[in-house]
Amino acid sequence: MYFESASKINDDWDVLPFNSQYAQEFVDTVVPELTEDGDLYNALGKWQSNLETYAEDQGFNVVDK
């Protein structure tokens, strides 16, 4: 079972060069919405937008795949 599962892992990705910012944005933006009345959908959108802005401010080119 483990070998079969391992063969299905998508390995076409890299850790972000600003992974600490990624994690902190998650804590600041998404975690507070992980409540019964939270708005996770909007929090995820804001998280993405904040990360895109941060990346561009750091000189990275952000493209949709």
All heavy atoms as TSV, in Angstrom:
chain	resi	resn	atom	element	x	y	z
A	1	MET	N	N	0.819	-1.175	0.000
A	1	MET	CA	C	0.000	0.000	0.000
A	1	MET	C	C	0.877	1.257	0.000
A	1	MET	O	O	0.569	2.217	-0.680
A	1	MET	CB	C	-0.910	-0.017	1.225
A	1	MET	CG	C	-1.713	1.243	1.378
A	1	MET	SD	S	-2.966	1.165	2.641
A	1	MET	CE	C	-2.050	1.524	4.079
A	2	TYR	N	N	1.980	1.244	0.752
A	2	TYR	CA	C	2.826	2.425	0.827
A	2	TYR	C	C	3.505	2.721	-0.501
A	2	TYR	O	O	3.592	3.877	-0.915
A	2	TYR	CB	C	3.870	2.268	1.929
A	2	TYR	CG	C	3.259	2.225	3.309
A	2	TYR	CD1	C	3.337	1.077	4.083
A	2	TYR	CD2	C	2.586	3.325	3.828
A	2	TYR	CE1	C	2.768	1.021	5.342
A	2	TYR	CE2	C	2.014	3.279	5.081
A	2	TYR	CZ	C	2.106	2.133	5.840
A	2	TYR	OH	O	1.540	2.089	7.072
A	3	PHE	N	N	3.973	1.690	-1.180
A	3	PHE	CA	C	4.630	1.898	-2.461
A	3	PHE	C	C	3.644	2.409	-3.506
A	3	PHE	O	O	3.972	3.275	-4.310
A	3	PHE	CB	C	5.312	0.619	-2.935
A	3	PHE	CG	C	6.508	0.242	-2.124
A	3	PHE	CD1	C	6.484	-0.872	-1.306
A	3	PHE	CD2	C	7.656	1.023	-2.158
A	3	PHE	CE1	C	7.580	-1.205	-0.541
A	3	PHE	CE2	C	8.767	0.697	-1.398
A	3	PHE	CZ	C	8.733	-0.423	-0.582
A	4	GLU	N	N	2.442	1.875	-3.484
A	4	GLU	CA	C	1.417	2.341	-4.415
A	4	GLU	C	C	1.088	3.807	-4.134
A	4	GLU	O	O	0.978	4.614	-5.054
A	4	GLU	CB	C	0.151	1.491	-4.293
A	4	GLU	CG	C	-0.934	1.905	-5.268
A	4	GLU	CD	C	-2.197	1.069	-5.132
A	4	GLU	OE1	O	-2.135	-0.040	-4.566
A	4	GLU	OE2	O	-3.243	1.548	-5.575
A	5	SER	N	N	0.924	4.167	-2.874
A	5	SER	CA	C	0.634	5.553	-2.502
A	5	SER	C	C	1.784	6.467	-2.896
A	5	SER	O	O	1.568	7.562	-3.414
A	5	SER	CB	C	0.388	5.665	-0.997
A	5	SER	OG	O	-0.743	4.932	-0.628
A	6	ALA	N	N	2.999	6.047	-2.646
A	6	ALA	CA	C	4.171	6.860	-2.957
A	6	ALA	C	C	4.284	7.132	-4.451
A	6	ALA	O	O	4.726	8.204	-4.863
A	6	ALA	CB	C	5.434	6.180	-2.444
A	7	SER	N	N	3.855	6.189	-5.266
A	7	SER	CA	C	3.951	6.373	-6.718
A	7	SER	C	C	2.959	7.422	-7.229
A	7	SER	O	O	3.070	7.887	-8.353
A	7	SER	CB	C	3.717	5.044	-7.437
A	7	SER	OG	O	2.354	4.654	-7.344
A	8	LYS	N	N	2.008	7.824	-6.398
A	8	LYS	CA	C	0.984	8.789	-6.819
A	8	LYS	C	C	1.261	10.199	-6.305
A	8	LYS	O	O	0.478	11.108	-6.542
A	8	LYS	CB	C	-0.386	8.322	-6.341
A	8	LYS	CG	C	-0.786	7.023	-6.997
A	8	LYS	CD	C	-2.110	6.523	-6.527
A	8	LYS	CE	C	-2.401	5.194	-7.226
A	8	LYS	NZ	N	-3.689	4.665	-6.911
A	9	ILE	N	N	2.371	10.392	-5.627
A	9	ILE	CA	C	2.706	11.709	-5.095
A	9	ILE	C	C	3.187	12.601	-6.231
A	9	ILE	O	O	4.064	12.225	-7.011
A	9	ILE	CB	C	3.790	11.602	-4.005
A	9	ILE	CG1	C	3.233	10.853	-2.806
A	9	ILE	CG2	C	4.296	12.984	-3.612
A	9	ILE	CD1	C	4.251	10.551	-1.735
A	10	ASN	N	N	2.634	13.786	-6.304
A	10	ASN	CA	C	3.057	14.757	-7.307
A	10	ASN	C	C	4.358	15.396	-6.828
A	10	ASN	O	O	4.386	16.099	-5.830
A	10	ASN	CB	C	1.970	15.825	-7.487
A	10	ASN	CG	C	2.359	16.872	-8.504
A	10	ASN	OD1	O	3.446	16.851	-9.056
A	10	ASN	ND2	N	1.468	17.806	-8.748
A	11	ASP	N	N	5.437	15.173	-7.554
A	11	ASP	CA	C	6.720	15.739	-7.159
A	11	ASP	C	C	7.136	16.912	-8.045
A	11	ASP	O	O	8.282	17.325	-8.067
A	11	ASP	CB	C	7.800	14.664	-7.127
A	11	ASP	CG	C	8.034	14.026	-8.486
A	11	ASP	OD1	O	7.358	14.378	-9.458
A	11	ASP	OD2	O	8.923	13.160	-8.572
A	12	ASP	N	N	6.189	17.479	-8.763
A	12	ASP	CA	C	6.450	18.613	-9.649
A	12	ASP	C	C	6.192	19.927	-8.914
A	12	ASP	O	O	5.331	20.711	-9.294
A	12	ASP	CB	C	5.580	18.510	-10.905
A	12	ASP	CG	C	5.917	19.581	-11.924
A	12	ASP	OD1	O	7.084	20.029	-11.966
A	12	ASP	OD2	O	5.010	19.978	-12.686
A	13	TRP	N	N	6.924	20.163	-7.832
A	13	TRP	CA	C	6.788	21.393	-7.072
A	13	TRP	C	C	8.075	21.641	-6.285
A	13	TRP	O	O	8.890	20.755	-6.125
A	13	TRP	CB	C	5.592	21.331	-6.120
A	13	TRP	CG	C	5.710	20.295	-5.050
A	13	TRP	CD1	C	5.433	18.957	-5.163
A	13	TRP	CD2	C	6.189	20.483	-3.722
A	13	TRP	NE1	N	5.700	18.315	-3.980
A	13	TRP	CE2	C	6.168	19.225	-3.069
A	13	TRP	CE3	C	6.624	21.589	-3.003
A	13	TRP	CZ2	C	6.568	19.065	-1.758
A	13	TRP	CZ3	C	7.019	21.417	-1.689
A	13	TRP	CH2	C	6.981	20.170	-1.075
A	14	ASP	N	N	8.232	22.853	-5.848
A	14	ASP	CA	C	9.383	23.237	-5.043
A	14	ASP	C	C	8.895	24.029	-3.840
A	14	ASP	O	O	7.841	24.671	-3.895
A	14	ASP	CB	C	10.340	24.124	-5.847
A	14	ASP	CG	C	11.018	23.366	-6.969
A	14	ASP	OD1	O	11.538	22.281	-6.706
A	14	ASP	OD2	O	11.018	23.889	-8.103
A	15	VAL	N	N	9.668	24.020	-2.785
A	15	VAL	CA	C	9.384	24.855	-1.631
A	15	VAL	C	C	9.612	26.303	-2.038
A	15	VAL	O	O	10.566	26.613	-2.761
A	15	VAL	CB	C	10.306	24.473	-0.450
A	15	VAL	CG1	C	10.142	25.426	0.708
A	15	VAL	CG2	C	10.038	23.049	-0.017
A	16	LEU	N	N	8.736	27.184	-1.604
A	16	LEU	CA	C	8.897	28.599	-1.936
A	16	LEU	C	C	10.174	29.153	-1.329
A	16	LEU	O	O	10.541	28.789	-0.209
A	16	LEU	CB	C	7.707	29.399	-1.403
A	16	LEU	CG	C	6.363	29.131	-2.056
A	16	LEU	CD1	C	5.259	29.876	-1.304
A	16	LEU	CD2	C	6.373	29.549	-3.506
A	17	PRO	N	N	10.834	30.053	-2.017
A	17	PRO	CA	C	12.048	30.653	-1.458
A	17	PRO	C	C	11.743	31.582	-0.281
A	17	PRO	O	O	12.650	32.059	0.373
A	17	PRO	CB	C	12.659	31.418	-2.630
A	17	PRO	CG	C	11.584	31.547	-3.630
A	17	PRO	CD	C	10.578	30.471	-3.377
A	18	PHE	N	N	10.467	31.827	-0.049
A	18	PHE	CA	C	10.049	32.638	1.099
A	18	PHE	C	C	9.051	31.840	1.936
A	18	PHE	O	O	7.990	32.319	2.319
A	18	PHE	CB	C	9.462	33.981	0.645
A	18	PHE	CG	C	8.477	33.888	-0.471
A	18	PHE	CD1	C	7.128	33.711	-0.221
A	18	PHE	CD2	C	8.886	33.994	-1.788
A	18	PHE	CE1	C	6.206	33.613	-1.244
A	18	PHE	CE2	C	7.970	33.918	-2.822
A	18	PHE	CZ	C	6.629	33.723	-2.542
A	19	ASN	N	N	9.435	30.612	2.241
A	19	ASN	CA	C	8.548	29.685	2.942
A	19	ASN	C	C	8.138	30.195	4.326
A	19	ASN	O	O	7.021	29.951	4.776
A	19	ASN	CB	C	9.204	28.312	3.053
A	19	ASN	CG	C	8.181	27.221	3.227
A	19	ASN	OD1	O	7.242	27.131	2.433
A	19	ASN	ND2	N	8.333	26.409	4.250
A	20	SER	N	N	9.013	30.912	5.000
A	20	SER	CA	C	8.662	31.428	6.322
A	20	SER	C	C	7.537	32.463	6.217
A	20	SER	O	O	6.654	32.521	7.076
A	20	SER	CB	C	9.875	32.032	7.022
A	20	SER	OG	O	10.405	33.100	6.271
A	21	GLN	N	N	7.550	33.262	5.165
A	21	GLN	CA	C	6.474	34.233	4.952
A	21	GLN	C	C	5.169	33.514	4.623
A	21	GLN	O	O	4.098	33.898	5.090
A	21	GLN	CB	C	6.834	35.212	3.833
A	21	GLN	CG	C	5.803	36.287	3.592
A	21	GLN	CD	C	5.675	37.266	4.741
A	21	GLN	OE1	O	6.604	37.427	5.521
A	21	GLN	NE2	N	4.535	37.909	4.854
A	22	TYR	N	N	5.269	32.483	3.845
A	22	TYR	CA	C	4.123	31.645	3.485
A	22	TYR	C	C	3.453	31.097	4.743
A	22	TYR	O	O	2.242	31.186	4.913
A	22	TYR	CB	C	4.648	30.519	2.582
A	22	TYR	CG	C	3.718	29.377	2.295
A	22	TYR	CD1	C	2.894	29.407	1.178
A	22	TYR	CD2	C	3.694	28.246	3.109
A	22	TYR	CE1	C	2.062	28.338	0.879
A	22	TYR	CE2	C	2.864	27.179	2.816
A	22	TYR	CZ	C	2.054	27.233	1.694
A	22	TYR	OH	O	1.229	26.176	1.413
A	23	ALA	N	N	4.266	30.565	5.645
A	23	ALA	CA	C	3.739	29.984	6.879
A	23	ALA	C	C	3.139	31.056	7.783
A	23	ALA	O	O	2.069	30.848	8.369
A	23	ALA	CB	C	4.843	29.231	7.610
A	24	GLN	N	N	3.805	32.197	7.892
A	24	GLN	CA	C	3.296	33.255	8.759
A	24	GLN	C	C	1.992	33.832	8.217
A	24	GLN	O	O	1.068	34.122	8.975
A	24	GLN	CB	C	4.335	34.370	8.927
A	24	GLN	CG	C	3.958	35.374	9.978
A	24	GLN	CD	C	3.796	34.736	11.353
A	24	GLN	OE1	O	4.690	34.044	11.825
A	24	GLN	NE2	N	2.660	34.948	11.989
A	25	GLU	N	N	1.900	33.995	6.908
A	25	GLU	CA	C	0.648	34.477	6.298
A	25	GLU	C	C	-0.489	33.500	6.577
A	25	GLU	O	O	-1.624	33.918	6.792
A	25	GLU	CB	C	0.807	34.661	4.787
A	25	GLU	CG	C	1.459	35.941	4.374
A	25	GLU	CD	C	0.608	37.176	4.638
A	25	GLU	OE1	O	-0.641	37.103	4.708
A	25	GLU	OE2	O	1.212	38.246	4.780
A	26	PHE	N	N	-0.195	32.220	6.548
A	26	PHE	CA	C	-1.213	31.213	6.847
A	26	PHE	C	C	-1.725	31.394	8.272
A	26	PHE	O	O	-2.928	31.415	8.520
A	26	PHE	CB	C	-0.654	29.802	6.659
A	26	PHE	CG	C	-1.664	28.722	6.878
A	26	PHE	CD1	C	-2.525	28.343	5.859
A	26	PHE	CD2	C	-1.768	28.082	8.105
A	26	PHE	CE1	C	-3.474	27.346	6.052
A	26	PHE	CE2	C	-2.714	27.084	8.317
A	26	PHE	CZ	C	-3.563	26.722	7.286
A	27	VAL	N	N	-0.794	31.539	9.213
A	27	VAL	CA	C	-1.165	31.719	10.617
A	27	VAL	C	C	-1.978	32.997	10.798
A	27	VAL	O	O	-2.982	33.015	11.515
A	27	VAL	CB	C	0.099	31.733	11.514
A	27	VAL	CG1	C	-0.229	32.173	12.929
A	27	VAL	CG2	C	0.754	30.367	11.513
A	28	ASP	N	N	-1.558	34.071	10.145
A	28	ASP	CA	C	-2.221	35.369	10.318
A	28	ASP	C	C	-3.559	35.475	9.594
A	28	ASP	O	O	-4.466	36.151	10.064
A	28	ASP	CB	C	-1.317	36.499	9.820
A	28	ASP	CG	C	-0.064	36.667	10.657
A	28	ASP	OD1	O	-0.025	36.134	11.785
A	28	ASP	OD2	O	0.880	37.321	10.172
A	29	THR	N	N	-3.678	34.817	8.447
A	29	THR	CA	C	-4.841	35.013	7.581
A	29	THR	C	C	-5.838	33.863	7.621
A	29	THR	O	O	-7.046	34.091	7.684
A	29	THR	CB	C	-4.365	35.221	6.119
A	29	THR	OG1	O	-3.386	36.262	6.100
A	29	THR	CG2	C	-5.514	35.594	5.219
A	30	VAL	N	N	-5.361	32.643	7.582
A	30	VAL	CA	C	-6.245	31.486	7.465
A	30	VAL	C	C	-6.647	30.921	8.828
A	30	VAL	O	O	-7.831	30.650	9.063
A	30	VAL	CB	C	-5.600	30.390	6.585
A	30	VAL	CG1	C	-6.488	29.163	6.512
A	30	VAL	CG2	C	-5.321	30.925	5.192
A	31	VAL	N	N	-5.693	30.761	9.705
A	31	VAL	CA	C	-5.980	30.124	10.997
A	31	VAL	C	C	-7.122	30.809	11.753
A	31	VAL	O	O	-7.997	30.116	12.285
A	31	VAL	CB	C	-4.702	30.015	11.860
A	31	VAL	CG1	C	-5.021	29.587	13.278
A	31	VAL	CG2	C	-3.729	29.035	11.217
A	32	PRO	N	N	-7.181	32.142	11.796
A	32	PRO	CA	C	-8.298	32.763	12.522
A	32	PRO	C	C	-9.681	32.412	11.948
A	32	PRO	O	O	-10.689	32.510	12.646
A	32	PRO	CB	C	-8.036	34.259	12.392
A	32	PRO	CG	C	-6.577	34.375	12.154
A	32	PRO	CD	C	-6.219	33.158	11.356
A	33	GLU	N	N	-9.724	32.000	10.702
A	33	GLU	CA	C	-11.002	31.665	10.065
A	33	GLU	C	C	-11.367	30.190	10.219
A	33	GLU	O	O	-12.407	29.758	9.730
A	33	GLU	CB	C	-10.965	32.046	8.587
A	33	GLU	CG	C	-10.782	33.531	8.341
A	33	GLU	CD	C	-11.901	34.377	8.944
A	33	GLU	OE1	O	-13.063	33.931	8.975
A	33	GLU	OE2	O	-11.603	35.503	9.385
A	34	LEU	N	N	-10.527	29.421	10.879
A	34	LEU	CA	C	-10.806	28.003	11.081
A	34	LEU	C	C	-11.713	27.820	12.295
A	34	LEU	O	O	-11.397	27.117	13.250
A	34	LEU	CB	C	-9.504	27.220	11.252
A	34	LEU	CG	C	-8.583	27.188	10.046
A	34	LEU	CD1	C	-7.273	26.484	10.404
A	34	LEU	CD2	C	-9.244	26.509	8.861
A	35	THR	N	N	-12.848	28.453	12.225
A	35	THR	CA	C	-13.862	28.370	13.270
A	35	THR	C	C	-15.191	28.027	12.618
A	35	THR	O	O	-15.330	28.064	11.387
A	35	THR	CB	C	-14.006	29.708	14.021
A	35	THR	OG1	O	-14.507	30.691	13.115
A	35	THR	CG2	C	-12.684	30.164	14.607
A	36	GLU	N	N	-16.151	27.741	13.423
A	36	GLU	CA	C	-17.473	27.396	12.898
A	36	GLU	C	C	-18.062	28.527	12.057
A	36	GLU	O	O	-18.709	28.288	11.043
A	36	GLU	CB	C	-18.415	27.063	14.054
A	36	GLU	CG	C	-19.759	26.529	13.602
A	36	GLU	CD	C	-20.621	26.092	14.762
A	36	GLU	OE1	O	-20.073	25.662	15.793
A	36	GLU	OE2	O	-21.849	26.178	14.628
A	37	ASP	N	N	-17.833	29.757	12.468
A	37	ASP	CA	C	-18.379	30.908	11.742
A	37	ASP	C	C	-17.359	31.555	10.816
A	37	ASP	O	O	-17.629	32.610	10.239
A	37	ASP	CB	C	-18.887	31.960	12.742
A	37	ASP	CG	C	-20.024	31.432	13.595
A	37	ASP	OD1	O	-20.830	30.626	13.078
A	37	ASP	OD2	O	-20.096	31.812	14.779
A	38	GLY	N	N	-16.188	30.961	10.675
A	38	GLY	CA	C	-15.131	31.542	9.859
A	38	GLY	C	C	-15.449	31.482	8.371
A	38	GLY	O	O	-16.258	30.678	7.916
A	39	ASP	N	N	-14.794	32.344	7.628
A	39	ASP	CA	C	-14.959	32.407	6.181
A	39	ASP	C	C	-13.670	31.914	5.524
A	39	ASP	O	O	-12.831	32.707	5.095
A	39	ASP	CB	C	-15.274	33.842	5.751
A	39	ASP	CG	C	-15.659	33.951	4.294
A	39	ASP	OD1	O	-15.494	32.955	3.545
A	39	ASP	OD2	O	-16.122	35.031	3.888
A	40	LEU	N	N	-13.510	30.618	5.474
A	40	LEU	CA	C	-12.294	30.005	4.969
A	40	LEU	C	C	-12.072	30.316	3.495
A	40	LEU	O	O	-10.947	30.572	3.069
A	40	LEU	CB	C	-12.331	28.499	5.200
A	40	LEU	CG	C	-11.055	27.728	4.905
A	40	LEU	CD1	C	-9.886	28.279	5.692
A	40	LEU	CD2	C	-11.254	26.253	5.182
A	41	TYR	N	N	-13.132	30.328	2.720
A	41	TYR	CA	C	-13.001	30.596	1.282
A	41	TYR	C	C	-12.340	31.947	1.050
A	41	TYR	O	O	-11.375	32.061	0.294
A	41	TYR	CB	C	-14.380	30.530	0.605
A	41	TYR	CG	C	-14.322	30.771	-0.876
A	41	TYR	CD1	C	-13.988	29.747	-1.755
A	41	TYR	CD2	C	-14.600	32.023	-1.410
A	41	TYR	CE1	C	-13.919	29.958	-3.121
A	41	TYR	CE2	C	-14.532	32.247	-2.777
A	41	TYR	CZ	C	-14.193	31.214	-3.628
A	41	TYR	OH	O	-14.116	31.431	-4.974
A	42	ASN	N	N	-12.841	32.982	1.698
A	42	ASN	CA	C	-12.262	34.313	1.521
A	42	ASN	C	C	-10.872	34.405	2.127
A	42	ASN	O	O	-10.007	35.106	1.598
A	42	ASN	CB	C	-13.179	35.387	2.098
A	42	ASN	CG	C	-14.350	35.667	1.177
A	42	ASN	OD1	O	-14.244	35.572	-0.033
A	42	ASN	ND2	N	-15.478	36.007	1.763
A	43	ALA	N	N	-10.650	33.709	3.234
A	43	ALA	CA	C	-9.329	33.722	3.864
A	43	ALA	C	C	-8.277	33.119	2.937
A	43	ALA	O	O	-7.163	33.643	2.823
A	43	ALA	CB	C	-9.365	32.978	5.191
A	44	LEU	N	N	-8.619	32.037	2.255
A	44	LEU	CA	C	-7.674	31.420	1.327
A	44	LEU	C	C	-7.365	32.348	0.158
A	44	LEU	O	O	-6.220	32.439	-0.286
A	44	LEU	CB	C	-8.211	30.073	0.836
A	44	LEU	CG	C	-8.253	28.975	1.890
A	44	LEU	CD1	C	-9.004	27.751	1.351
A	44	LEU	CD2	C	-6.868	28.599	2.361
A	45	GLY	N	N	-8.371	33.038	-0.334
A	45	GLY	CA	C	-8.158	34.010	-1.411
A	45	GLY	C	C	-7.263	35.154	-0.967
A	45	GLY	O	O	-6.375	35.592	-1.704
A	46	LYS	N	N	-7.483	35.629	0.250
A	46	LYS	CA	C	-6.657	36.713	0.792
A	46	LYS	C	C	-5.230	36.228	1.009
A	46	LYS	O	O	-4.267	36.949	0.734
A	46	LYS	CB	C	-7.257	37.217	2.104
A	46	LYS	CG	C	-6.529	38.388	2.687
A	46	LYS	CD	C	-7.221	38.902	3.934
A	46	LYS	CE	C	-6.461	40.074	4.524
A	46	LYS	NZ	N	-7.051	40.535	5.770
A	47	TRP	N	N	-5.086	35.007	1.492
A	47	TRP	CA	C	-3.763	34.416	1.698
A	47	TRP	C	C	-2.995	34.385	0.372
A	47	TRP	O	O	-1.839	34.784	0.301
A	47	TRP	CB	C	-3.937	33.032	2.288
A	47	TRP	CG	C	-2.708	32.262	2.625
A	47	TRP	CD1	C	-1.554	32.746	3.191
A	47	TRP	CD2	C	-2.496	30.871	2.438
A	47	TRP	NE1	N	-0.654	31.718	3.376
A	47	TRP	CE2	C	-1.209	30.556	2.929
A	47	TRP	CE3	C	-3.283	29.848	1.925
A	47	TRP	CZ2	C	-0.687	29.272	2.902
A	47	TRP	CZ3	C	-2.762	28.565	1.918
A	47	TRP	CH2	C	-1.488	28.285	2.394
A	48	GLN	N	N	-3.653	33.911	-0.669
A	48	GLN	CA	C	-3.011	33.845	-1.979
A	48	GLN	C	C	-2.632	35.233	-2.468
A	48	GLN	O	O	-1.517	35.454	-2.932
A	48	GLN	CB	C	-3.930	33.168	-2.998
A	48	GLN	CG	C	-3.319	33.119	-4.393
A	48	GLN	CD	C	-4.194	32.389	-5.390
A	48	GLN	OE1	O	-5.149	31.711	-5.024
A	48	GLN	NE2	N	-3.863	32.506	-6.647
A	49	SER	N	N	-3.551	36.163	-2.354
A	49	SER	CA	C	-3.287	37.532	-2.802
A	49	SER	C	C	-2.120	38.155	-2.031
A	49	SER	O	O	-1.248	38.801	-2.623
A	49	SER	CB	C	-4.552	38.373	-2.633
A	49	SER	OG	O	-4.315	39.701	-2.993
A	50	ASN	N	N	-2.103	37.959	-0.725
A	50	ASN	CA	C	-1.011	38.498	0.092
A	50	ASN	C	C	0.334	37.898	-0.303
A	50	ASN	O	O	1.343	38.608	-0.363
A	50	ASN	CB	C	-1.274	38.243	1.574
A	50	ASN	CG	C	-2.402	39.069	2.130
A	50	ASN	OD1	O	-2.907	39.987	1.484
A	50	ASN	ND2	N	-2.828	38.754	3.341
A	51	LEU	N	N	0.346	36.591	-0.582
A	51	LEU	CA	C	1.593	35.948	-0.987
A	51	LEU	C	C	2.058	36.414	-2.363
A	51	LEU	O	O	3.251	36.609	-2.594
A	51	LEU	CB	C	1.438	34.435	-0.981
A	51	LEU	CG	C	1.389	33.797	0.402
A	51	LEU	CD1	C	1.073	32.321	0.291
A	51	LEU	CD2	C	2.683	34.026	1.157
A	52	GLU	N	N	1.125	36.618	-3.269
A	52	GLU	CA	C	1.483	37.125	-4.592
A	52	GLU	C	C	2.087	38.523	-4.478
A	52	GLU	O	O	3.102	38.818	-5.110
A	52	GLU	CB	C	0.260	37.144	-5.506
A	52	GLU	CG	C	-0.176	35.764	-5.938
A	52	GLU	CD	C	-1.482	35.772	-6.726
A	52	GLU	OE1	O	-2.125	36.842	-6.845
A	52	GLU	OE2	O	-1.867	34.701	-7.213
A	53	THR	N	N	1.475	39.365	-3.671
A	53	THR	CA	C	1.993	40.714	-3.469
A	53	THR	C	C	3.383	40.674	-2.850
A	53	THR	O	O	4.299	41.366	-3.288
A	53	THR	CB	C	1.042	41.538	-2.572
A	53	THR	OG1	O	-0.229	41.626	-3.224
A	53	THR	CG2	C	1.576	42.924	-2.303
A	54	TYR	N	N	3.546	39.845	-1.822
A	54	TYR	CA	C	4.850	39.703	-1.179
A	54	TYR	C	C	5.902	39.239	-2.188
A	54	TYR	O	O	7.001	39.799	-2.251
A	54	TYR	CB	C	4.761	38.722	-0.005
A	54	TYR	CG	C	6.080	38.541	0.693
A	54	TYR	CD1	C	6.490	39.437	1.669
A	54	TYR	CD2	C	6.925	37.485	0.369
A	54	TYR	CE1	C	7.724	39.288	2.304
A	54	TYR	CE2	C	8.149	37.326	1.000
A	54	TYR	CZ	C	8.541	38.231	1.961
A	54	TYR	OH	O	9.748	38.079	2.585
A	55	ALA	N	N	5.577	38.219	-2.958
A	55	ALA	CA	C	6.520	37.674	-3.936
A	55	ALA	C	C	6.927	38.741	-4.954
A	55	ALA	O	O	8.113	38.910	-5.255
A	55	ALA	CB	C	5.916	36.469	-4.639
A	56	GLU	N	N	5.956	39.460	-5.473
A	56	GLU	CA	C	6.254	40.503	-6.452
A	56	GLU	C	C	7.100	41.618	-5.832
A	56	GLU	O	O	8.023	42.124	-6.465
A	56	GLU	CB	C	4.955	41.059	-7.033
A	56	GLU	CG	C	4.268	40.050	-7.936
A	56	GLU	CD	C	2.848	40.433	-8.318
A	56	GLU	OE1	O	2.280	41.368	-7.705
A	56	GLU	OE2	O	2.313	39.774	-9.227
A	57	ASP	N	N	6.800	41.979	-4.583
A	57	ASP	CA	C	7.598	42.995	-3.894
A	57	ASP	C	C	9.044	42.546	-3.680
A	57	ASP	O	O	9.945	43.378	-3.570
A	57	ASP	CB	C	6.972	43.348	-2.541
A	57	ASP	CG	C	5.682	44.137	-2.659
A	57	ASP	OD1	O	5.364	44.628	-3.768
A	57	ASP	OD2	O	4.974	44.264	-1.630
A	58	GLN	N	N	9.254	41.235	-3.637
A	58	GLN	CA	C	10.592	40.681	-3.473
A	58	GLN	C	C	11.291	40.442	-4.811
A	58	GLN	O	O	12.406	39.938	-4.860
A	58	GLN	CB	C	10.522	39.360	-2.693
A	58	GLN	CG	C	9.972	39.493	-1.298
A	58	GLN	CD	C	10.798	40.433	-0.441
A	58	GLN	OE1	O	12.009	40.297	-0.358
A	58	GLN	NE2	N	10.145	41.399	0.178
A	59	GLY	N	N	10.616	40.788	-5.911
A	59	GLY	CA	C	11.222	40.668	-7.232
A	59	GLY	C	C	10.909	39.384	-7.971
A	59	GLY	O	O	11.469	39.138	-9.040
A	60	PHE	N	N	10.007	38.562	-7.449
A	60	PHE	CA	C	9.631	37.330	-8.129
A	60	PHE	C	C	8.554	37.617	-9.175
A	60	PHE	O	O	7.718	38.510	-8.998
A	60	PHE	CB	C	9.112	36.289	-7.141
A	60	PHE	CG	C	10.162	35.774	-6.208
A	60	PHE	CD1	C	10.311	36.301	-4.940
A	60	PHE	CD2	C	11.018	34.757	-6.618
A	60	PHE	CE1	C	11.286	35.837	-4.086
A	60	PHE	CE2	C	12.004	34.280	-5.774
A	60	PHE	CZ	C	12.143	34.821	-4.505
A	61	ASN	N	N	8.546	36.840	-10.236
A	61	ASN	CA	C	7.528	36.926	-11.262
A	61	ASN	C	C	6.456	35.876	-10.942
A	61	ASN	O	O	6.745	34.684	-10.947
A	61	ASN	CB	C	8.144	36.674	-12.639
A	61	ASN	CG	C	7.139	36.832	-13.753
A	61	ASN	OD1	O	6.159	37.541	-13.620
A	61	ASN	ND2	N	7.399	36.156	-14.861
A	62	VAL	N	N	5.252	36.315	-10.682
A	62	VAL	CA	C	4.167	35.405	-10.314
A	62	VAL	C	C	3.306	35.120	-11.538
A	62	VAL	O	O	2.822	36.042	-12.183
A	62	VAL	CB	C	3.303	36.017	-9.183
A	62	VAL	CG1	C	2.138	35.102	-8.830
A	62	VAL	CG2	C	4.145	36.315	-7.958
A	63	VAL	N	N	3.140	33.831	-11.850
A	63	VAL	CA	C	2.317	33.422	-12.986
A	63	VAL	C	C	1.365	32.325	-12.538
A	63	VAL	O	O	1.682	31.540	-11.643
A	63	VAL	CB	C	3.155	32.924	-14.178
A	63	VAL	CG1	C	4.001	34.050	-14.751
A	63	VAL	CG2	C	4.043	31.770	-13.797
A	64	ASP	N	N	0.196	32.270	-13.159
A	64	ASP	CA	C	-0.755	31.197	-12.882
A	64	ASP	C	C	-0.384	29.998	-13.721
A	64	ASP	O	O	0.030	30.119	-14.863
A	64	ASP	CB	C	-2.181	31.624	-13.239
A	64	ASP	CG	C	-2.718	32.648	-12.278
A	64	ASP	OD1	O	-2.309	32.645	-11.103
A	64	ASP	OD2	O	-3.565	33.468	-12.699
A	65	LYS	N	N	-0.548	28.821	-13.132
A	65	LYS	CA	C	-0.289	27.588	-13.880
A	65	LYS	C	C	-1.583	26.890	-14.135
A	65	LYS	O	O	-2.481	26.882	-13.408
A	65	LYS	CB	C	0.622	26.665	-13.084
A	65	LYS	CG	C	2.072	27.012	-13.261
A	65	LYS	CD	C	2.914	25.910	-12.658
A	65	LYS	CE	C	4.264	25.911	-13.286
A	65	LYS	NZ	N	5.071	24.820	-12.823
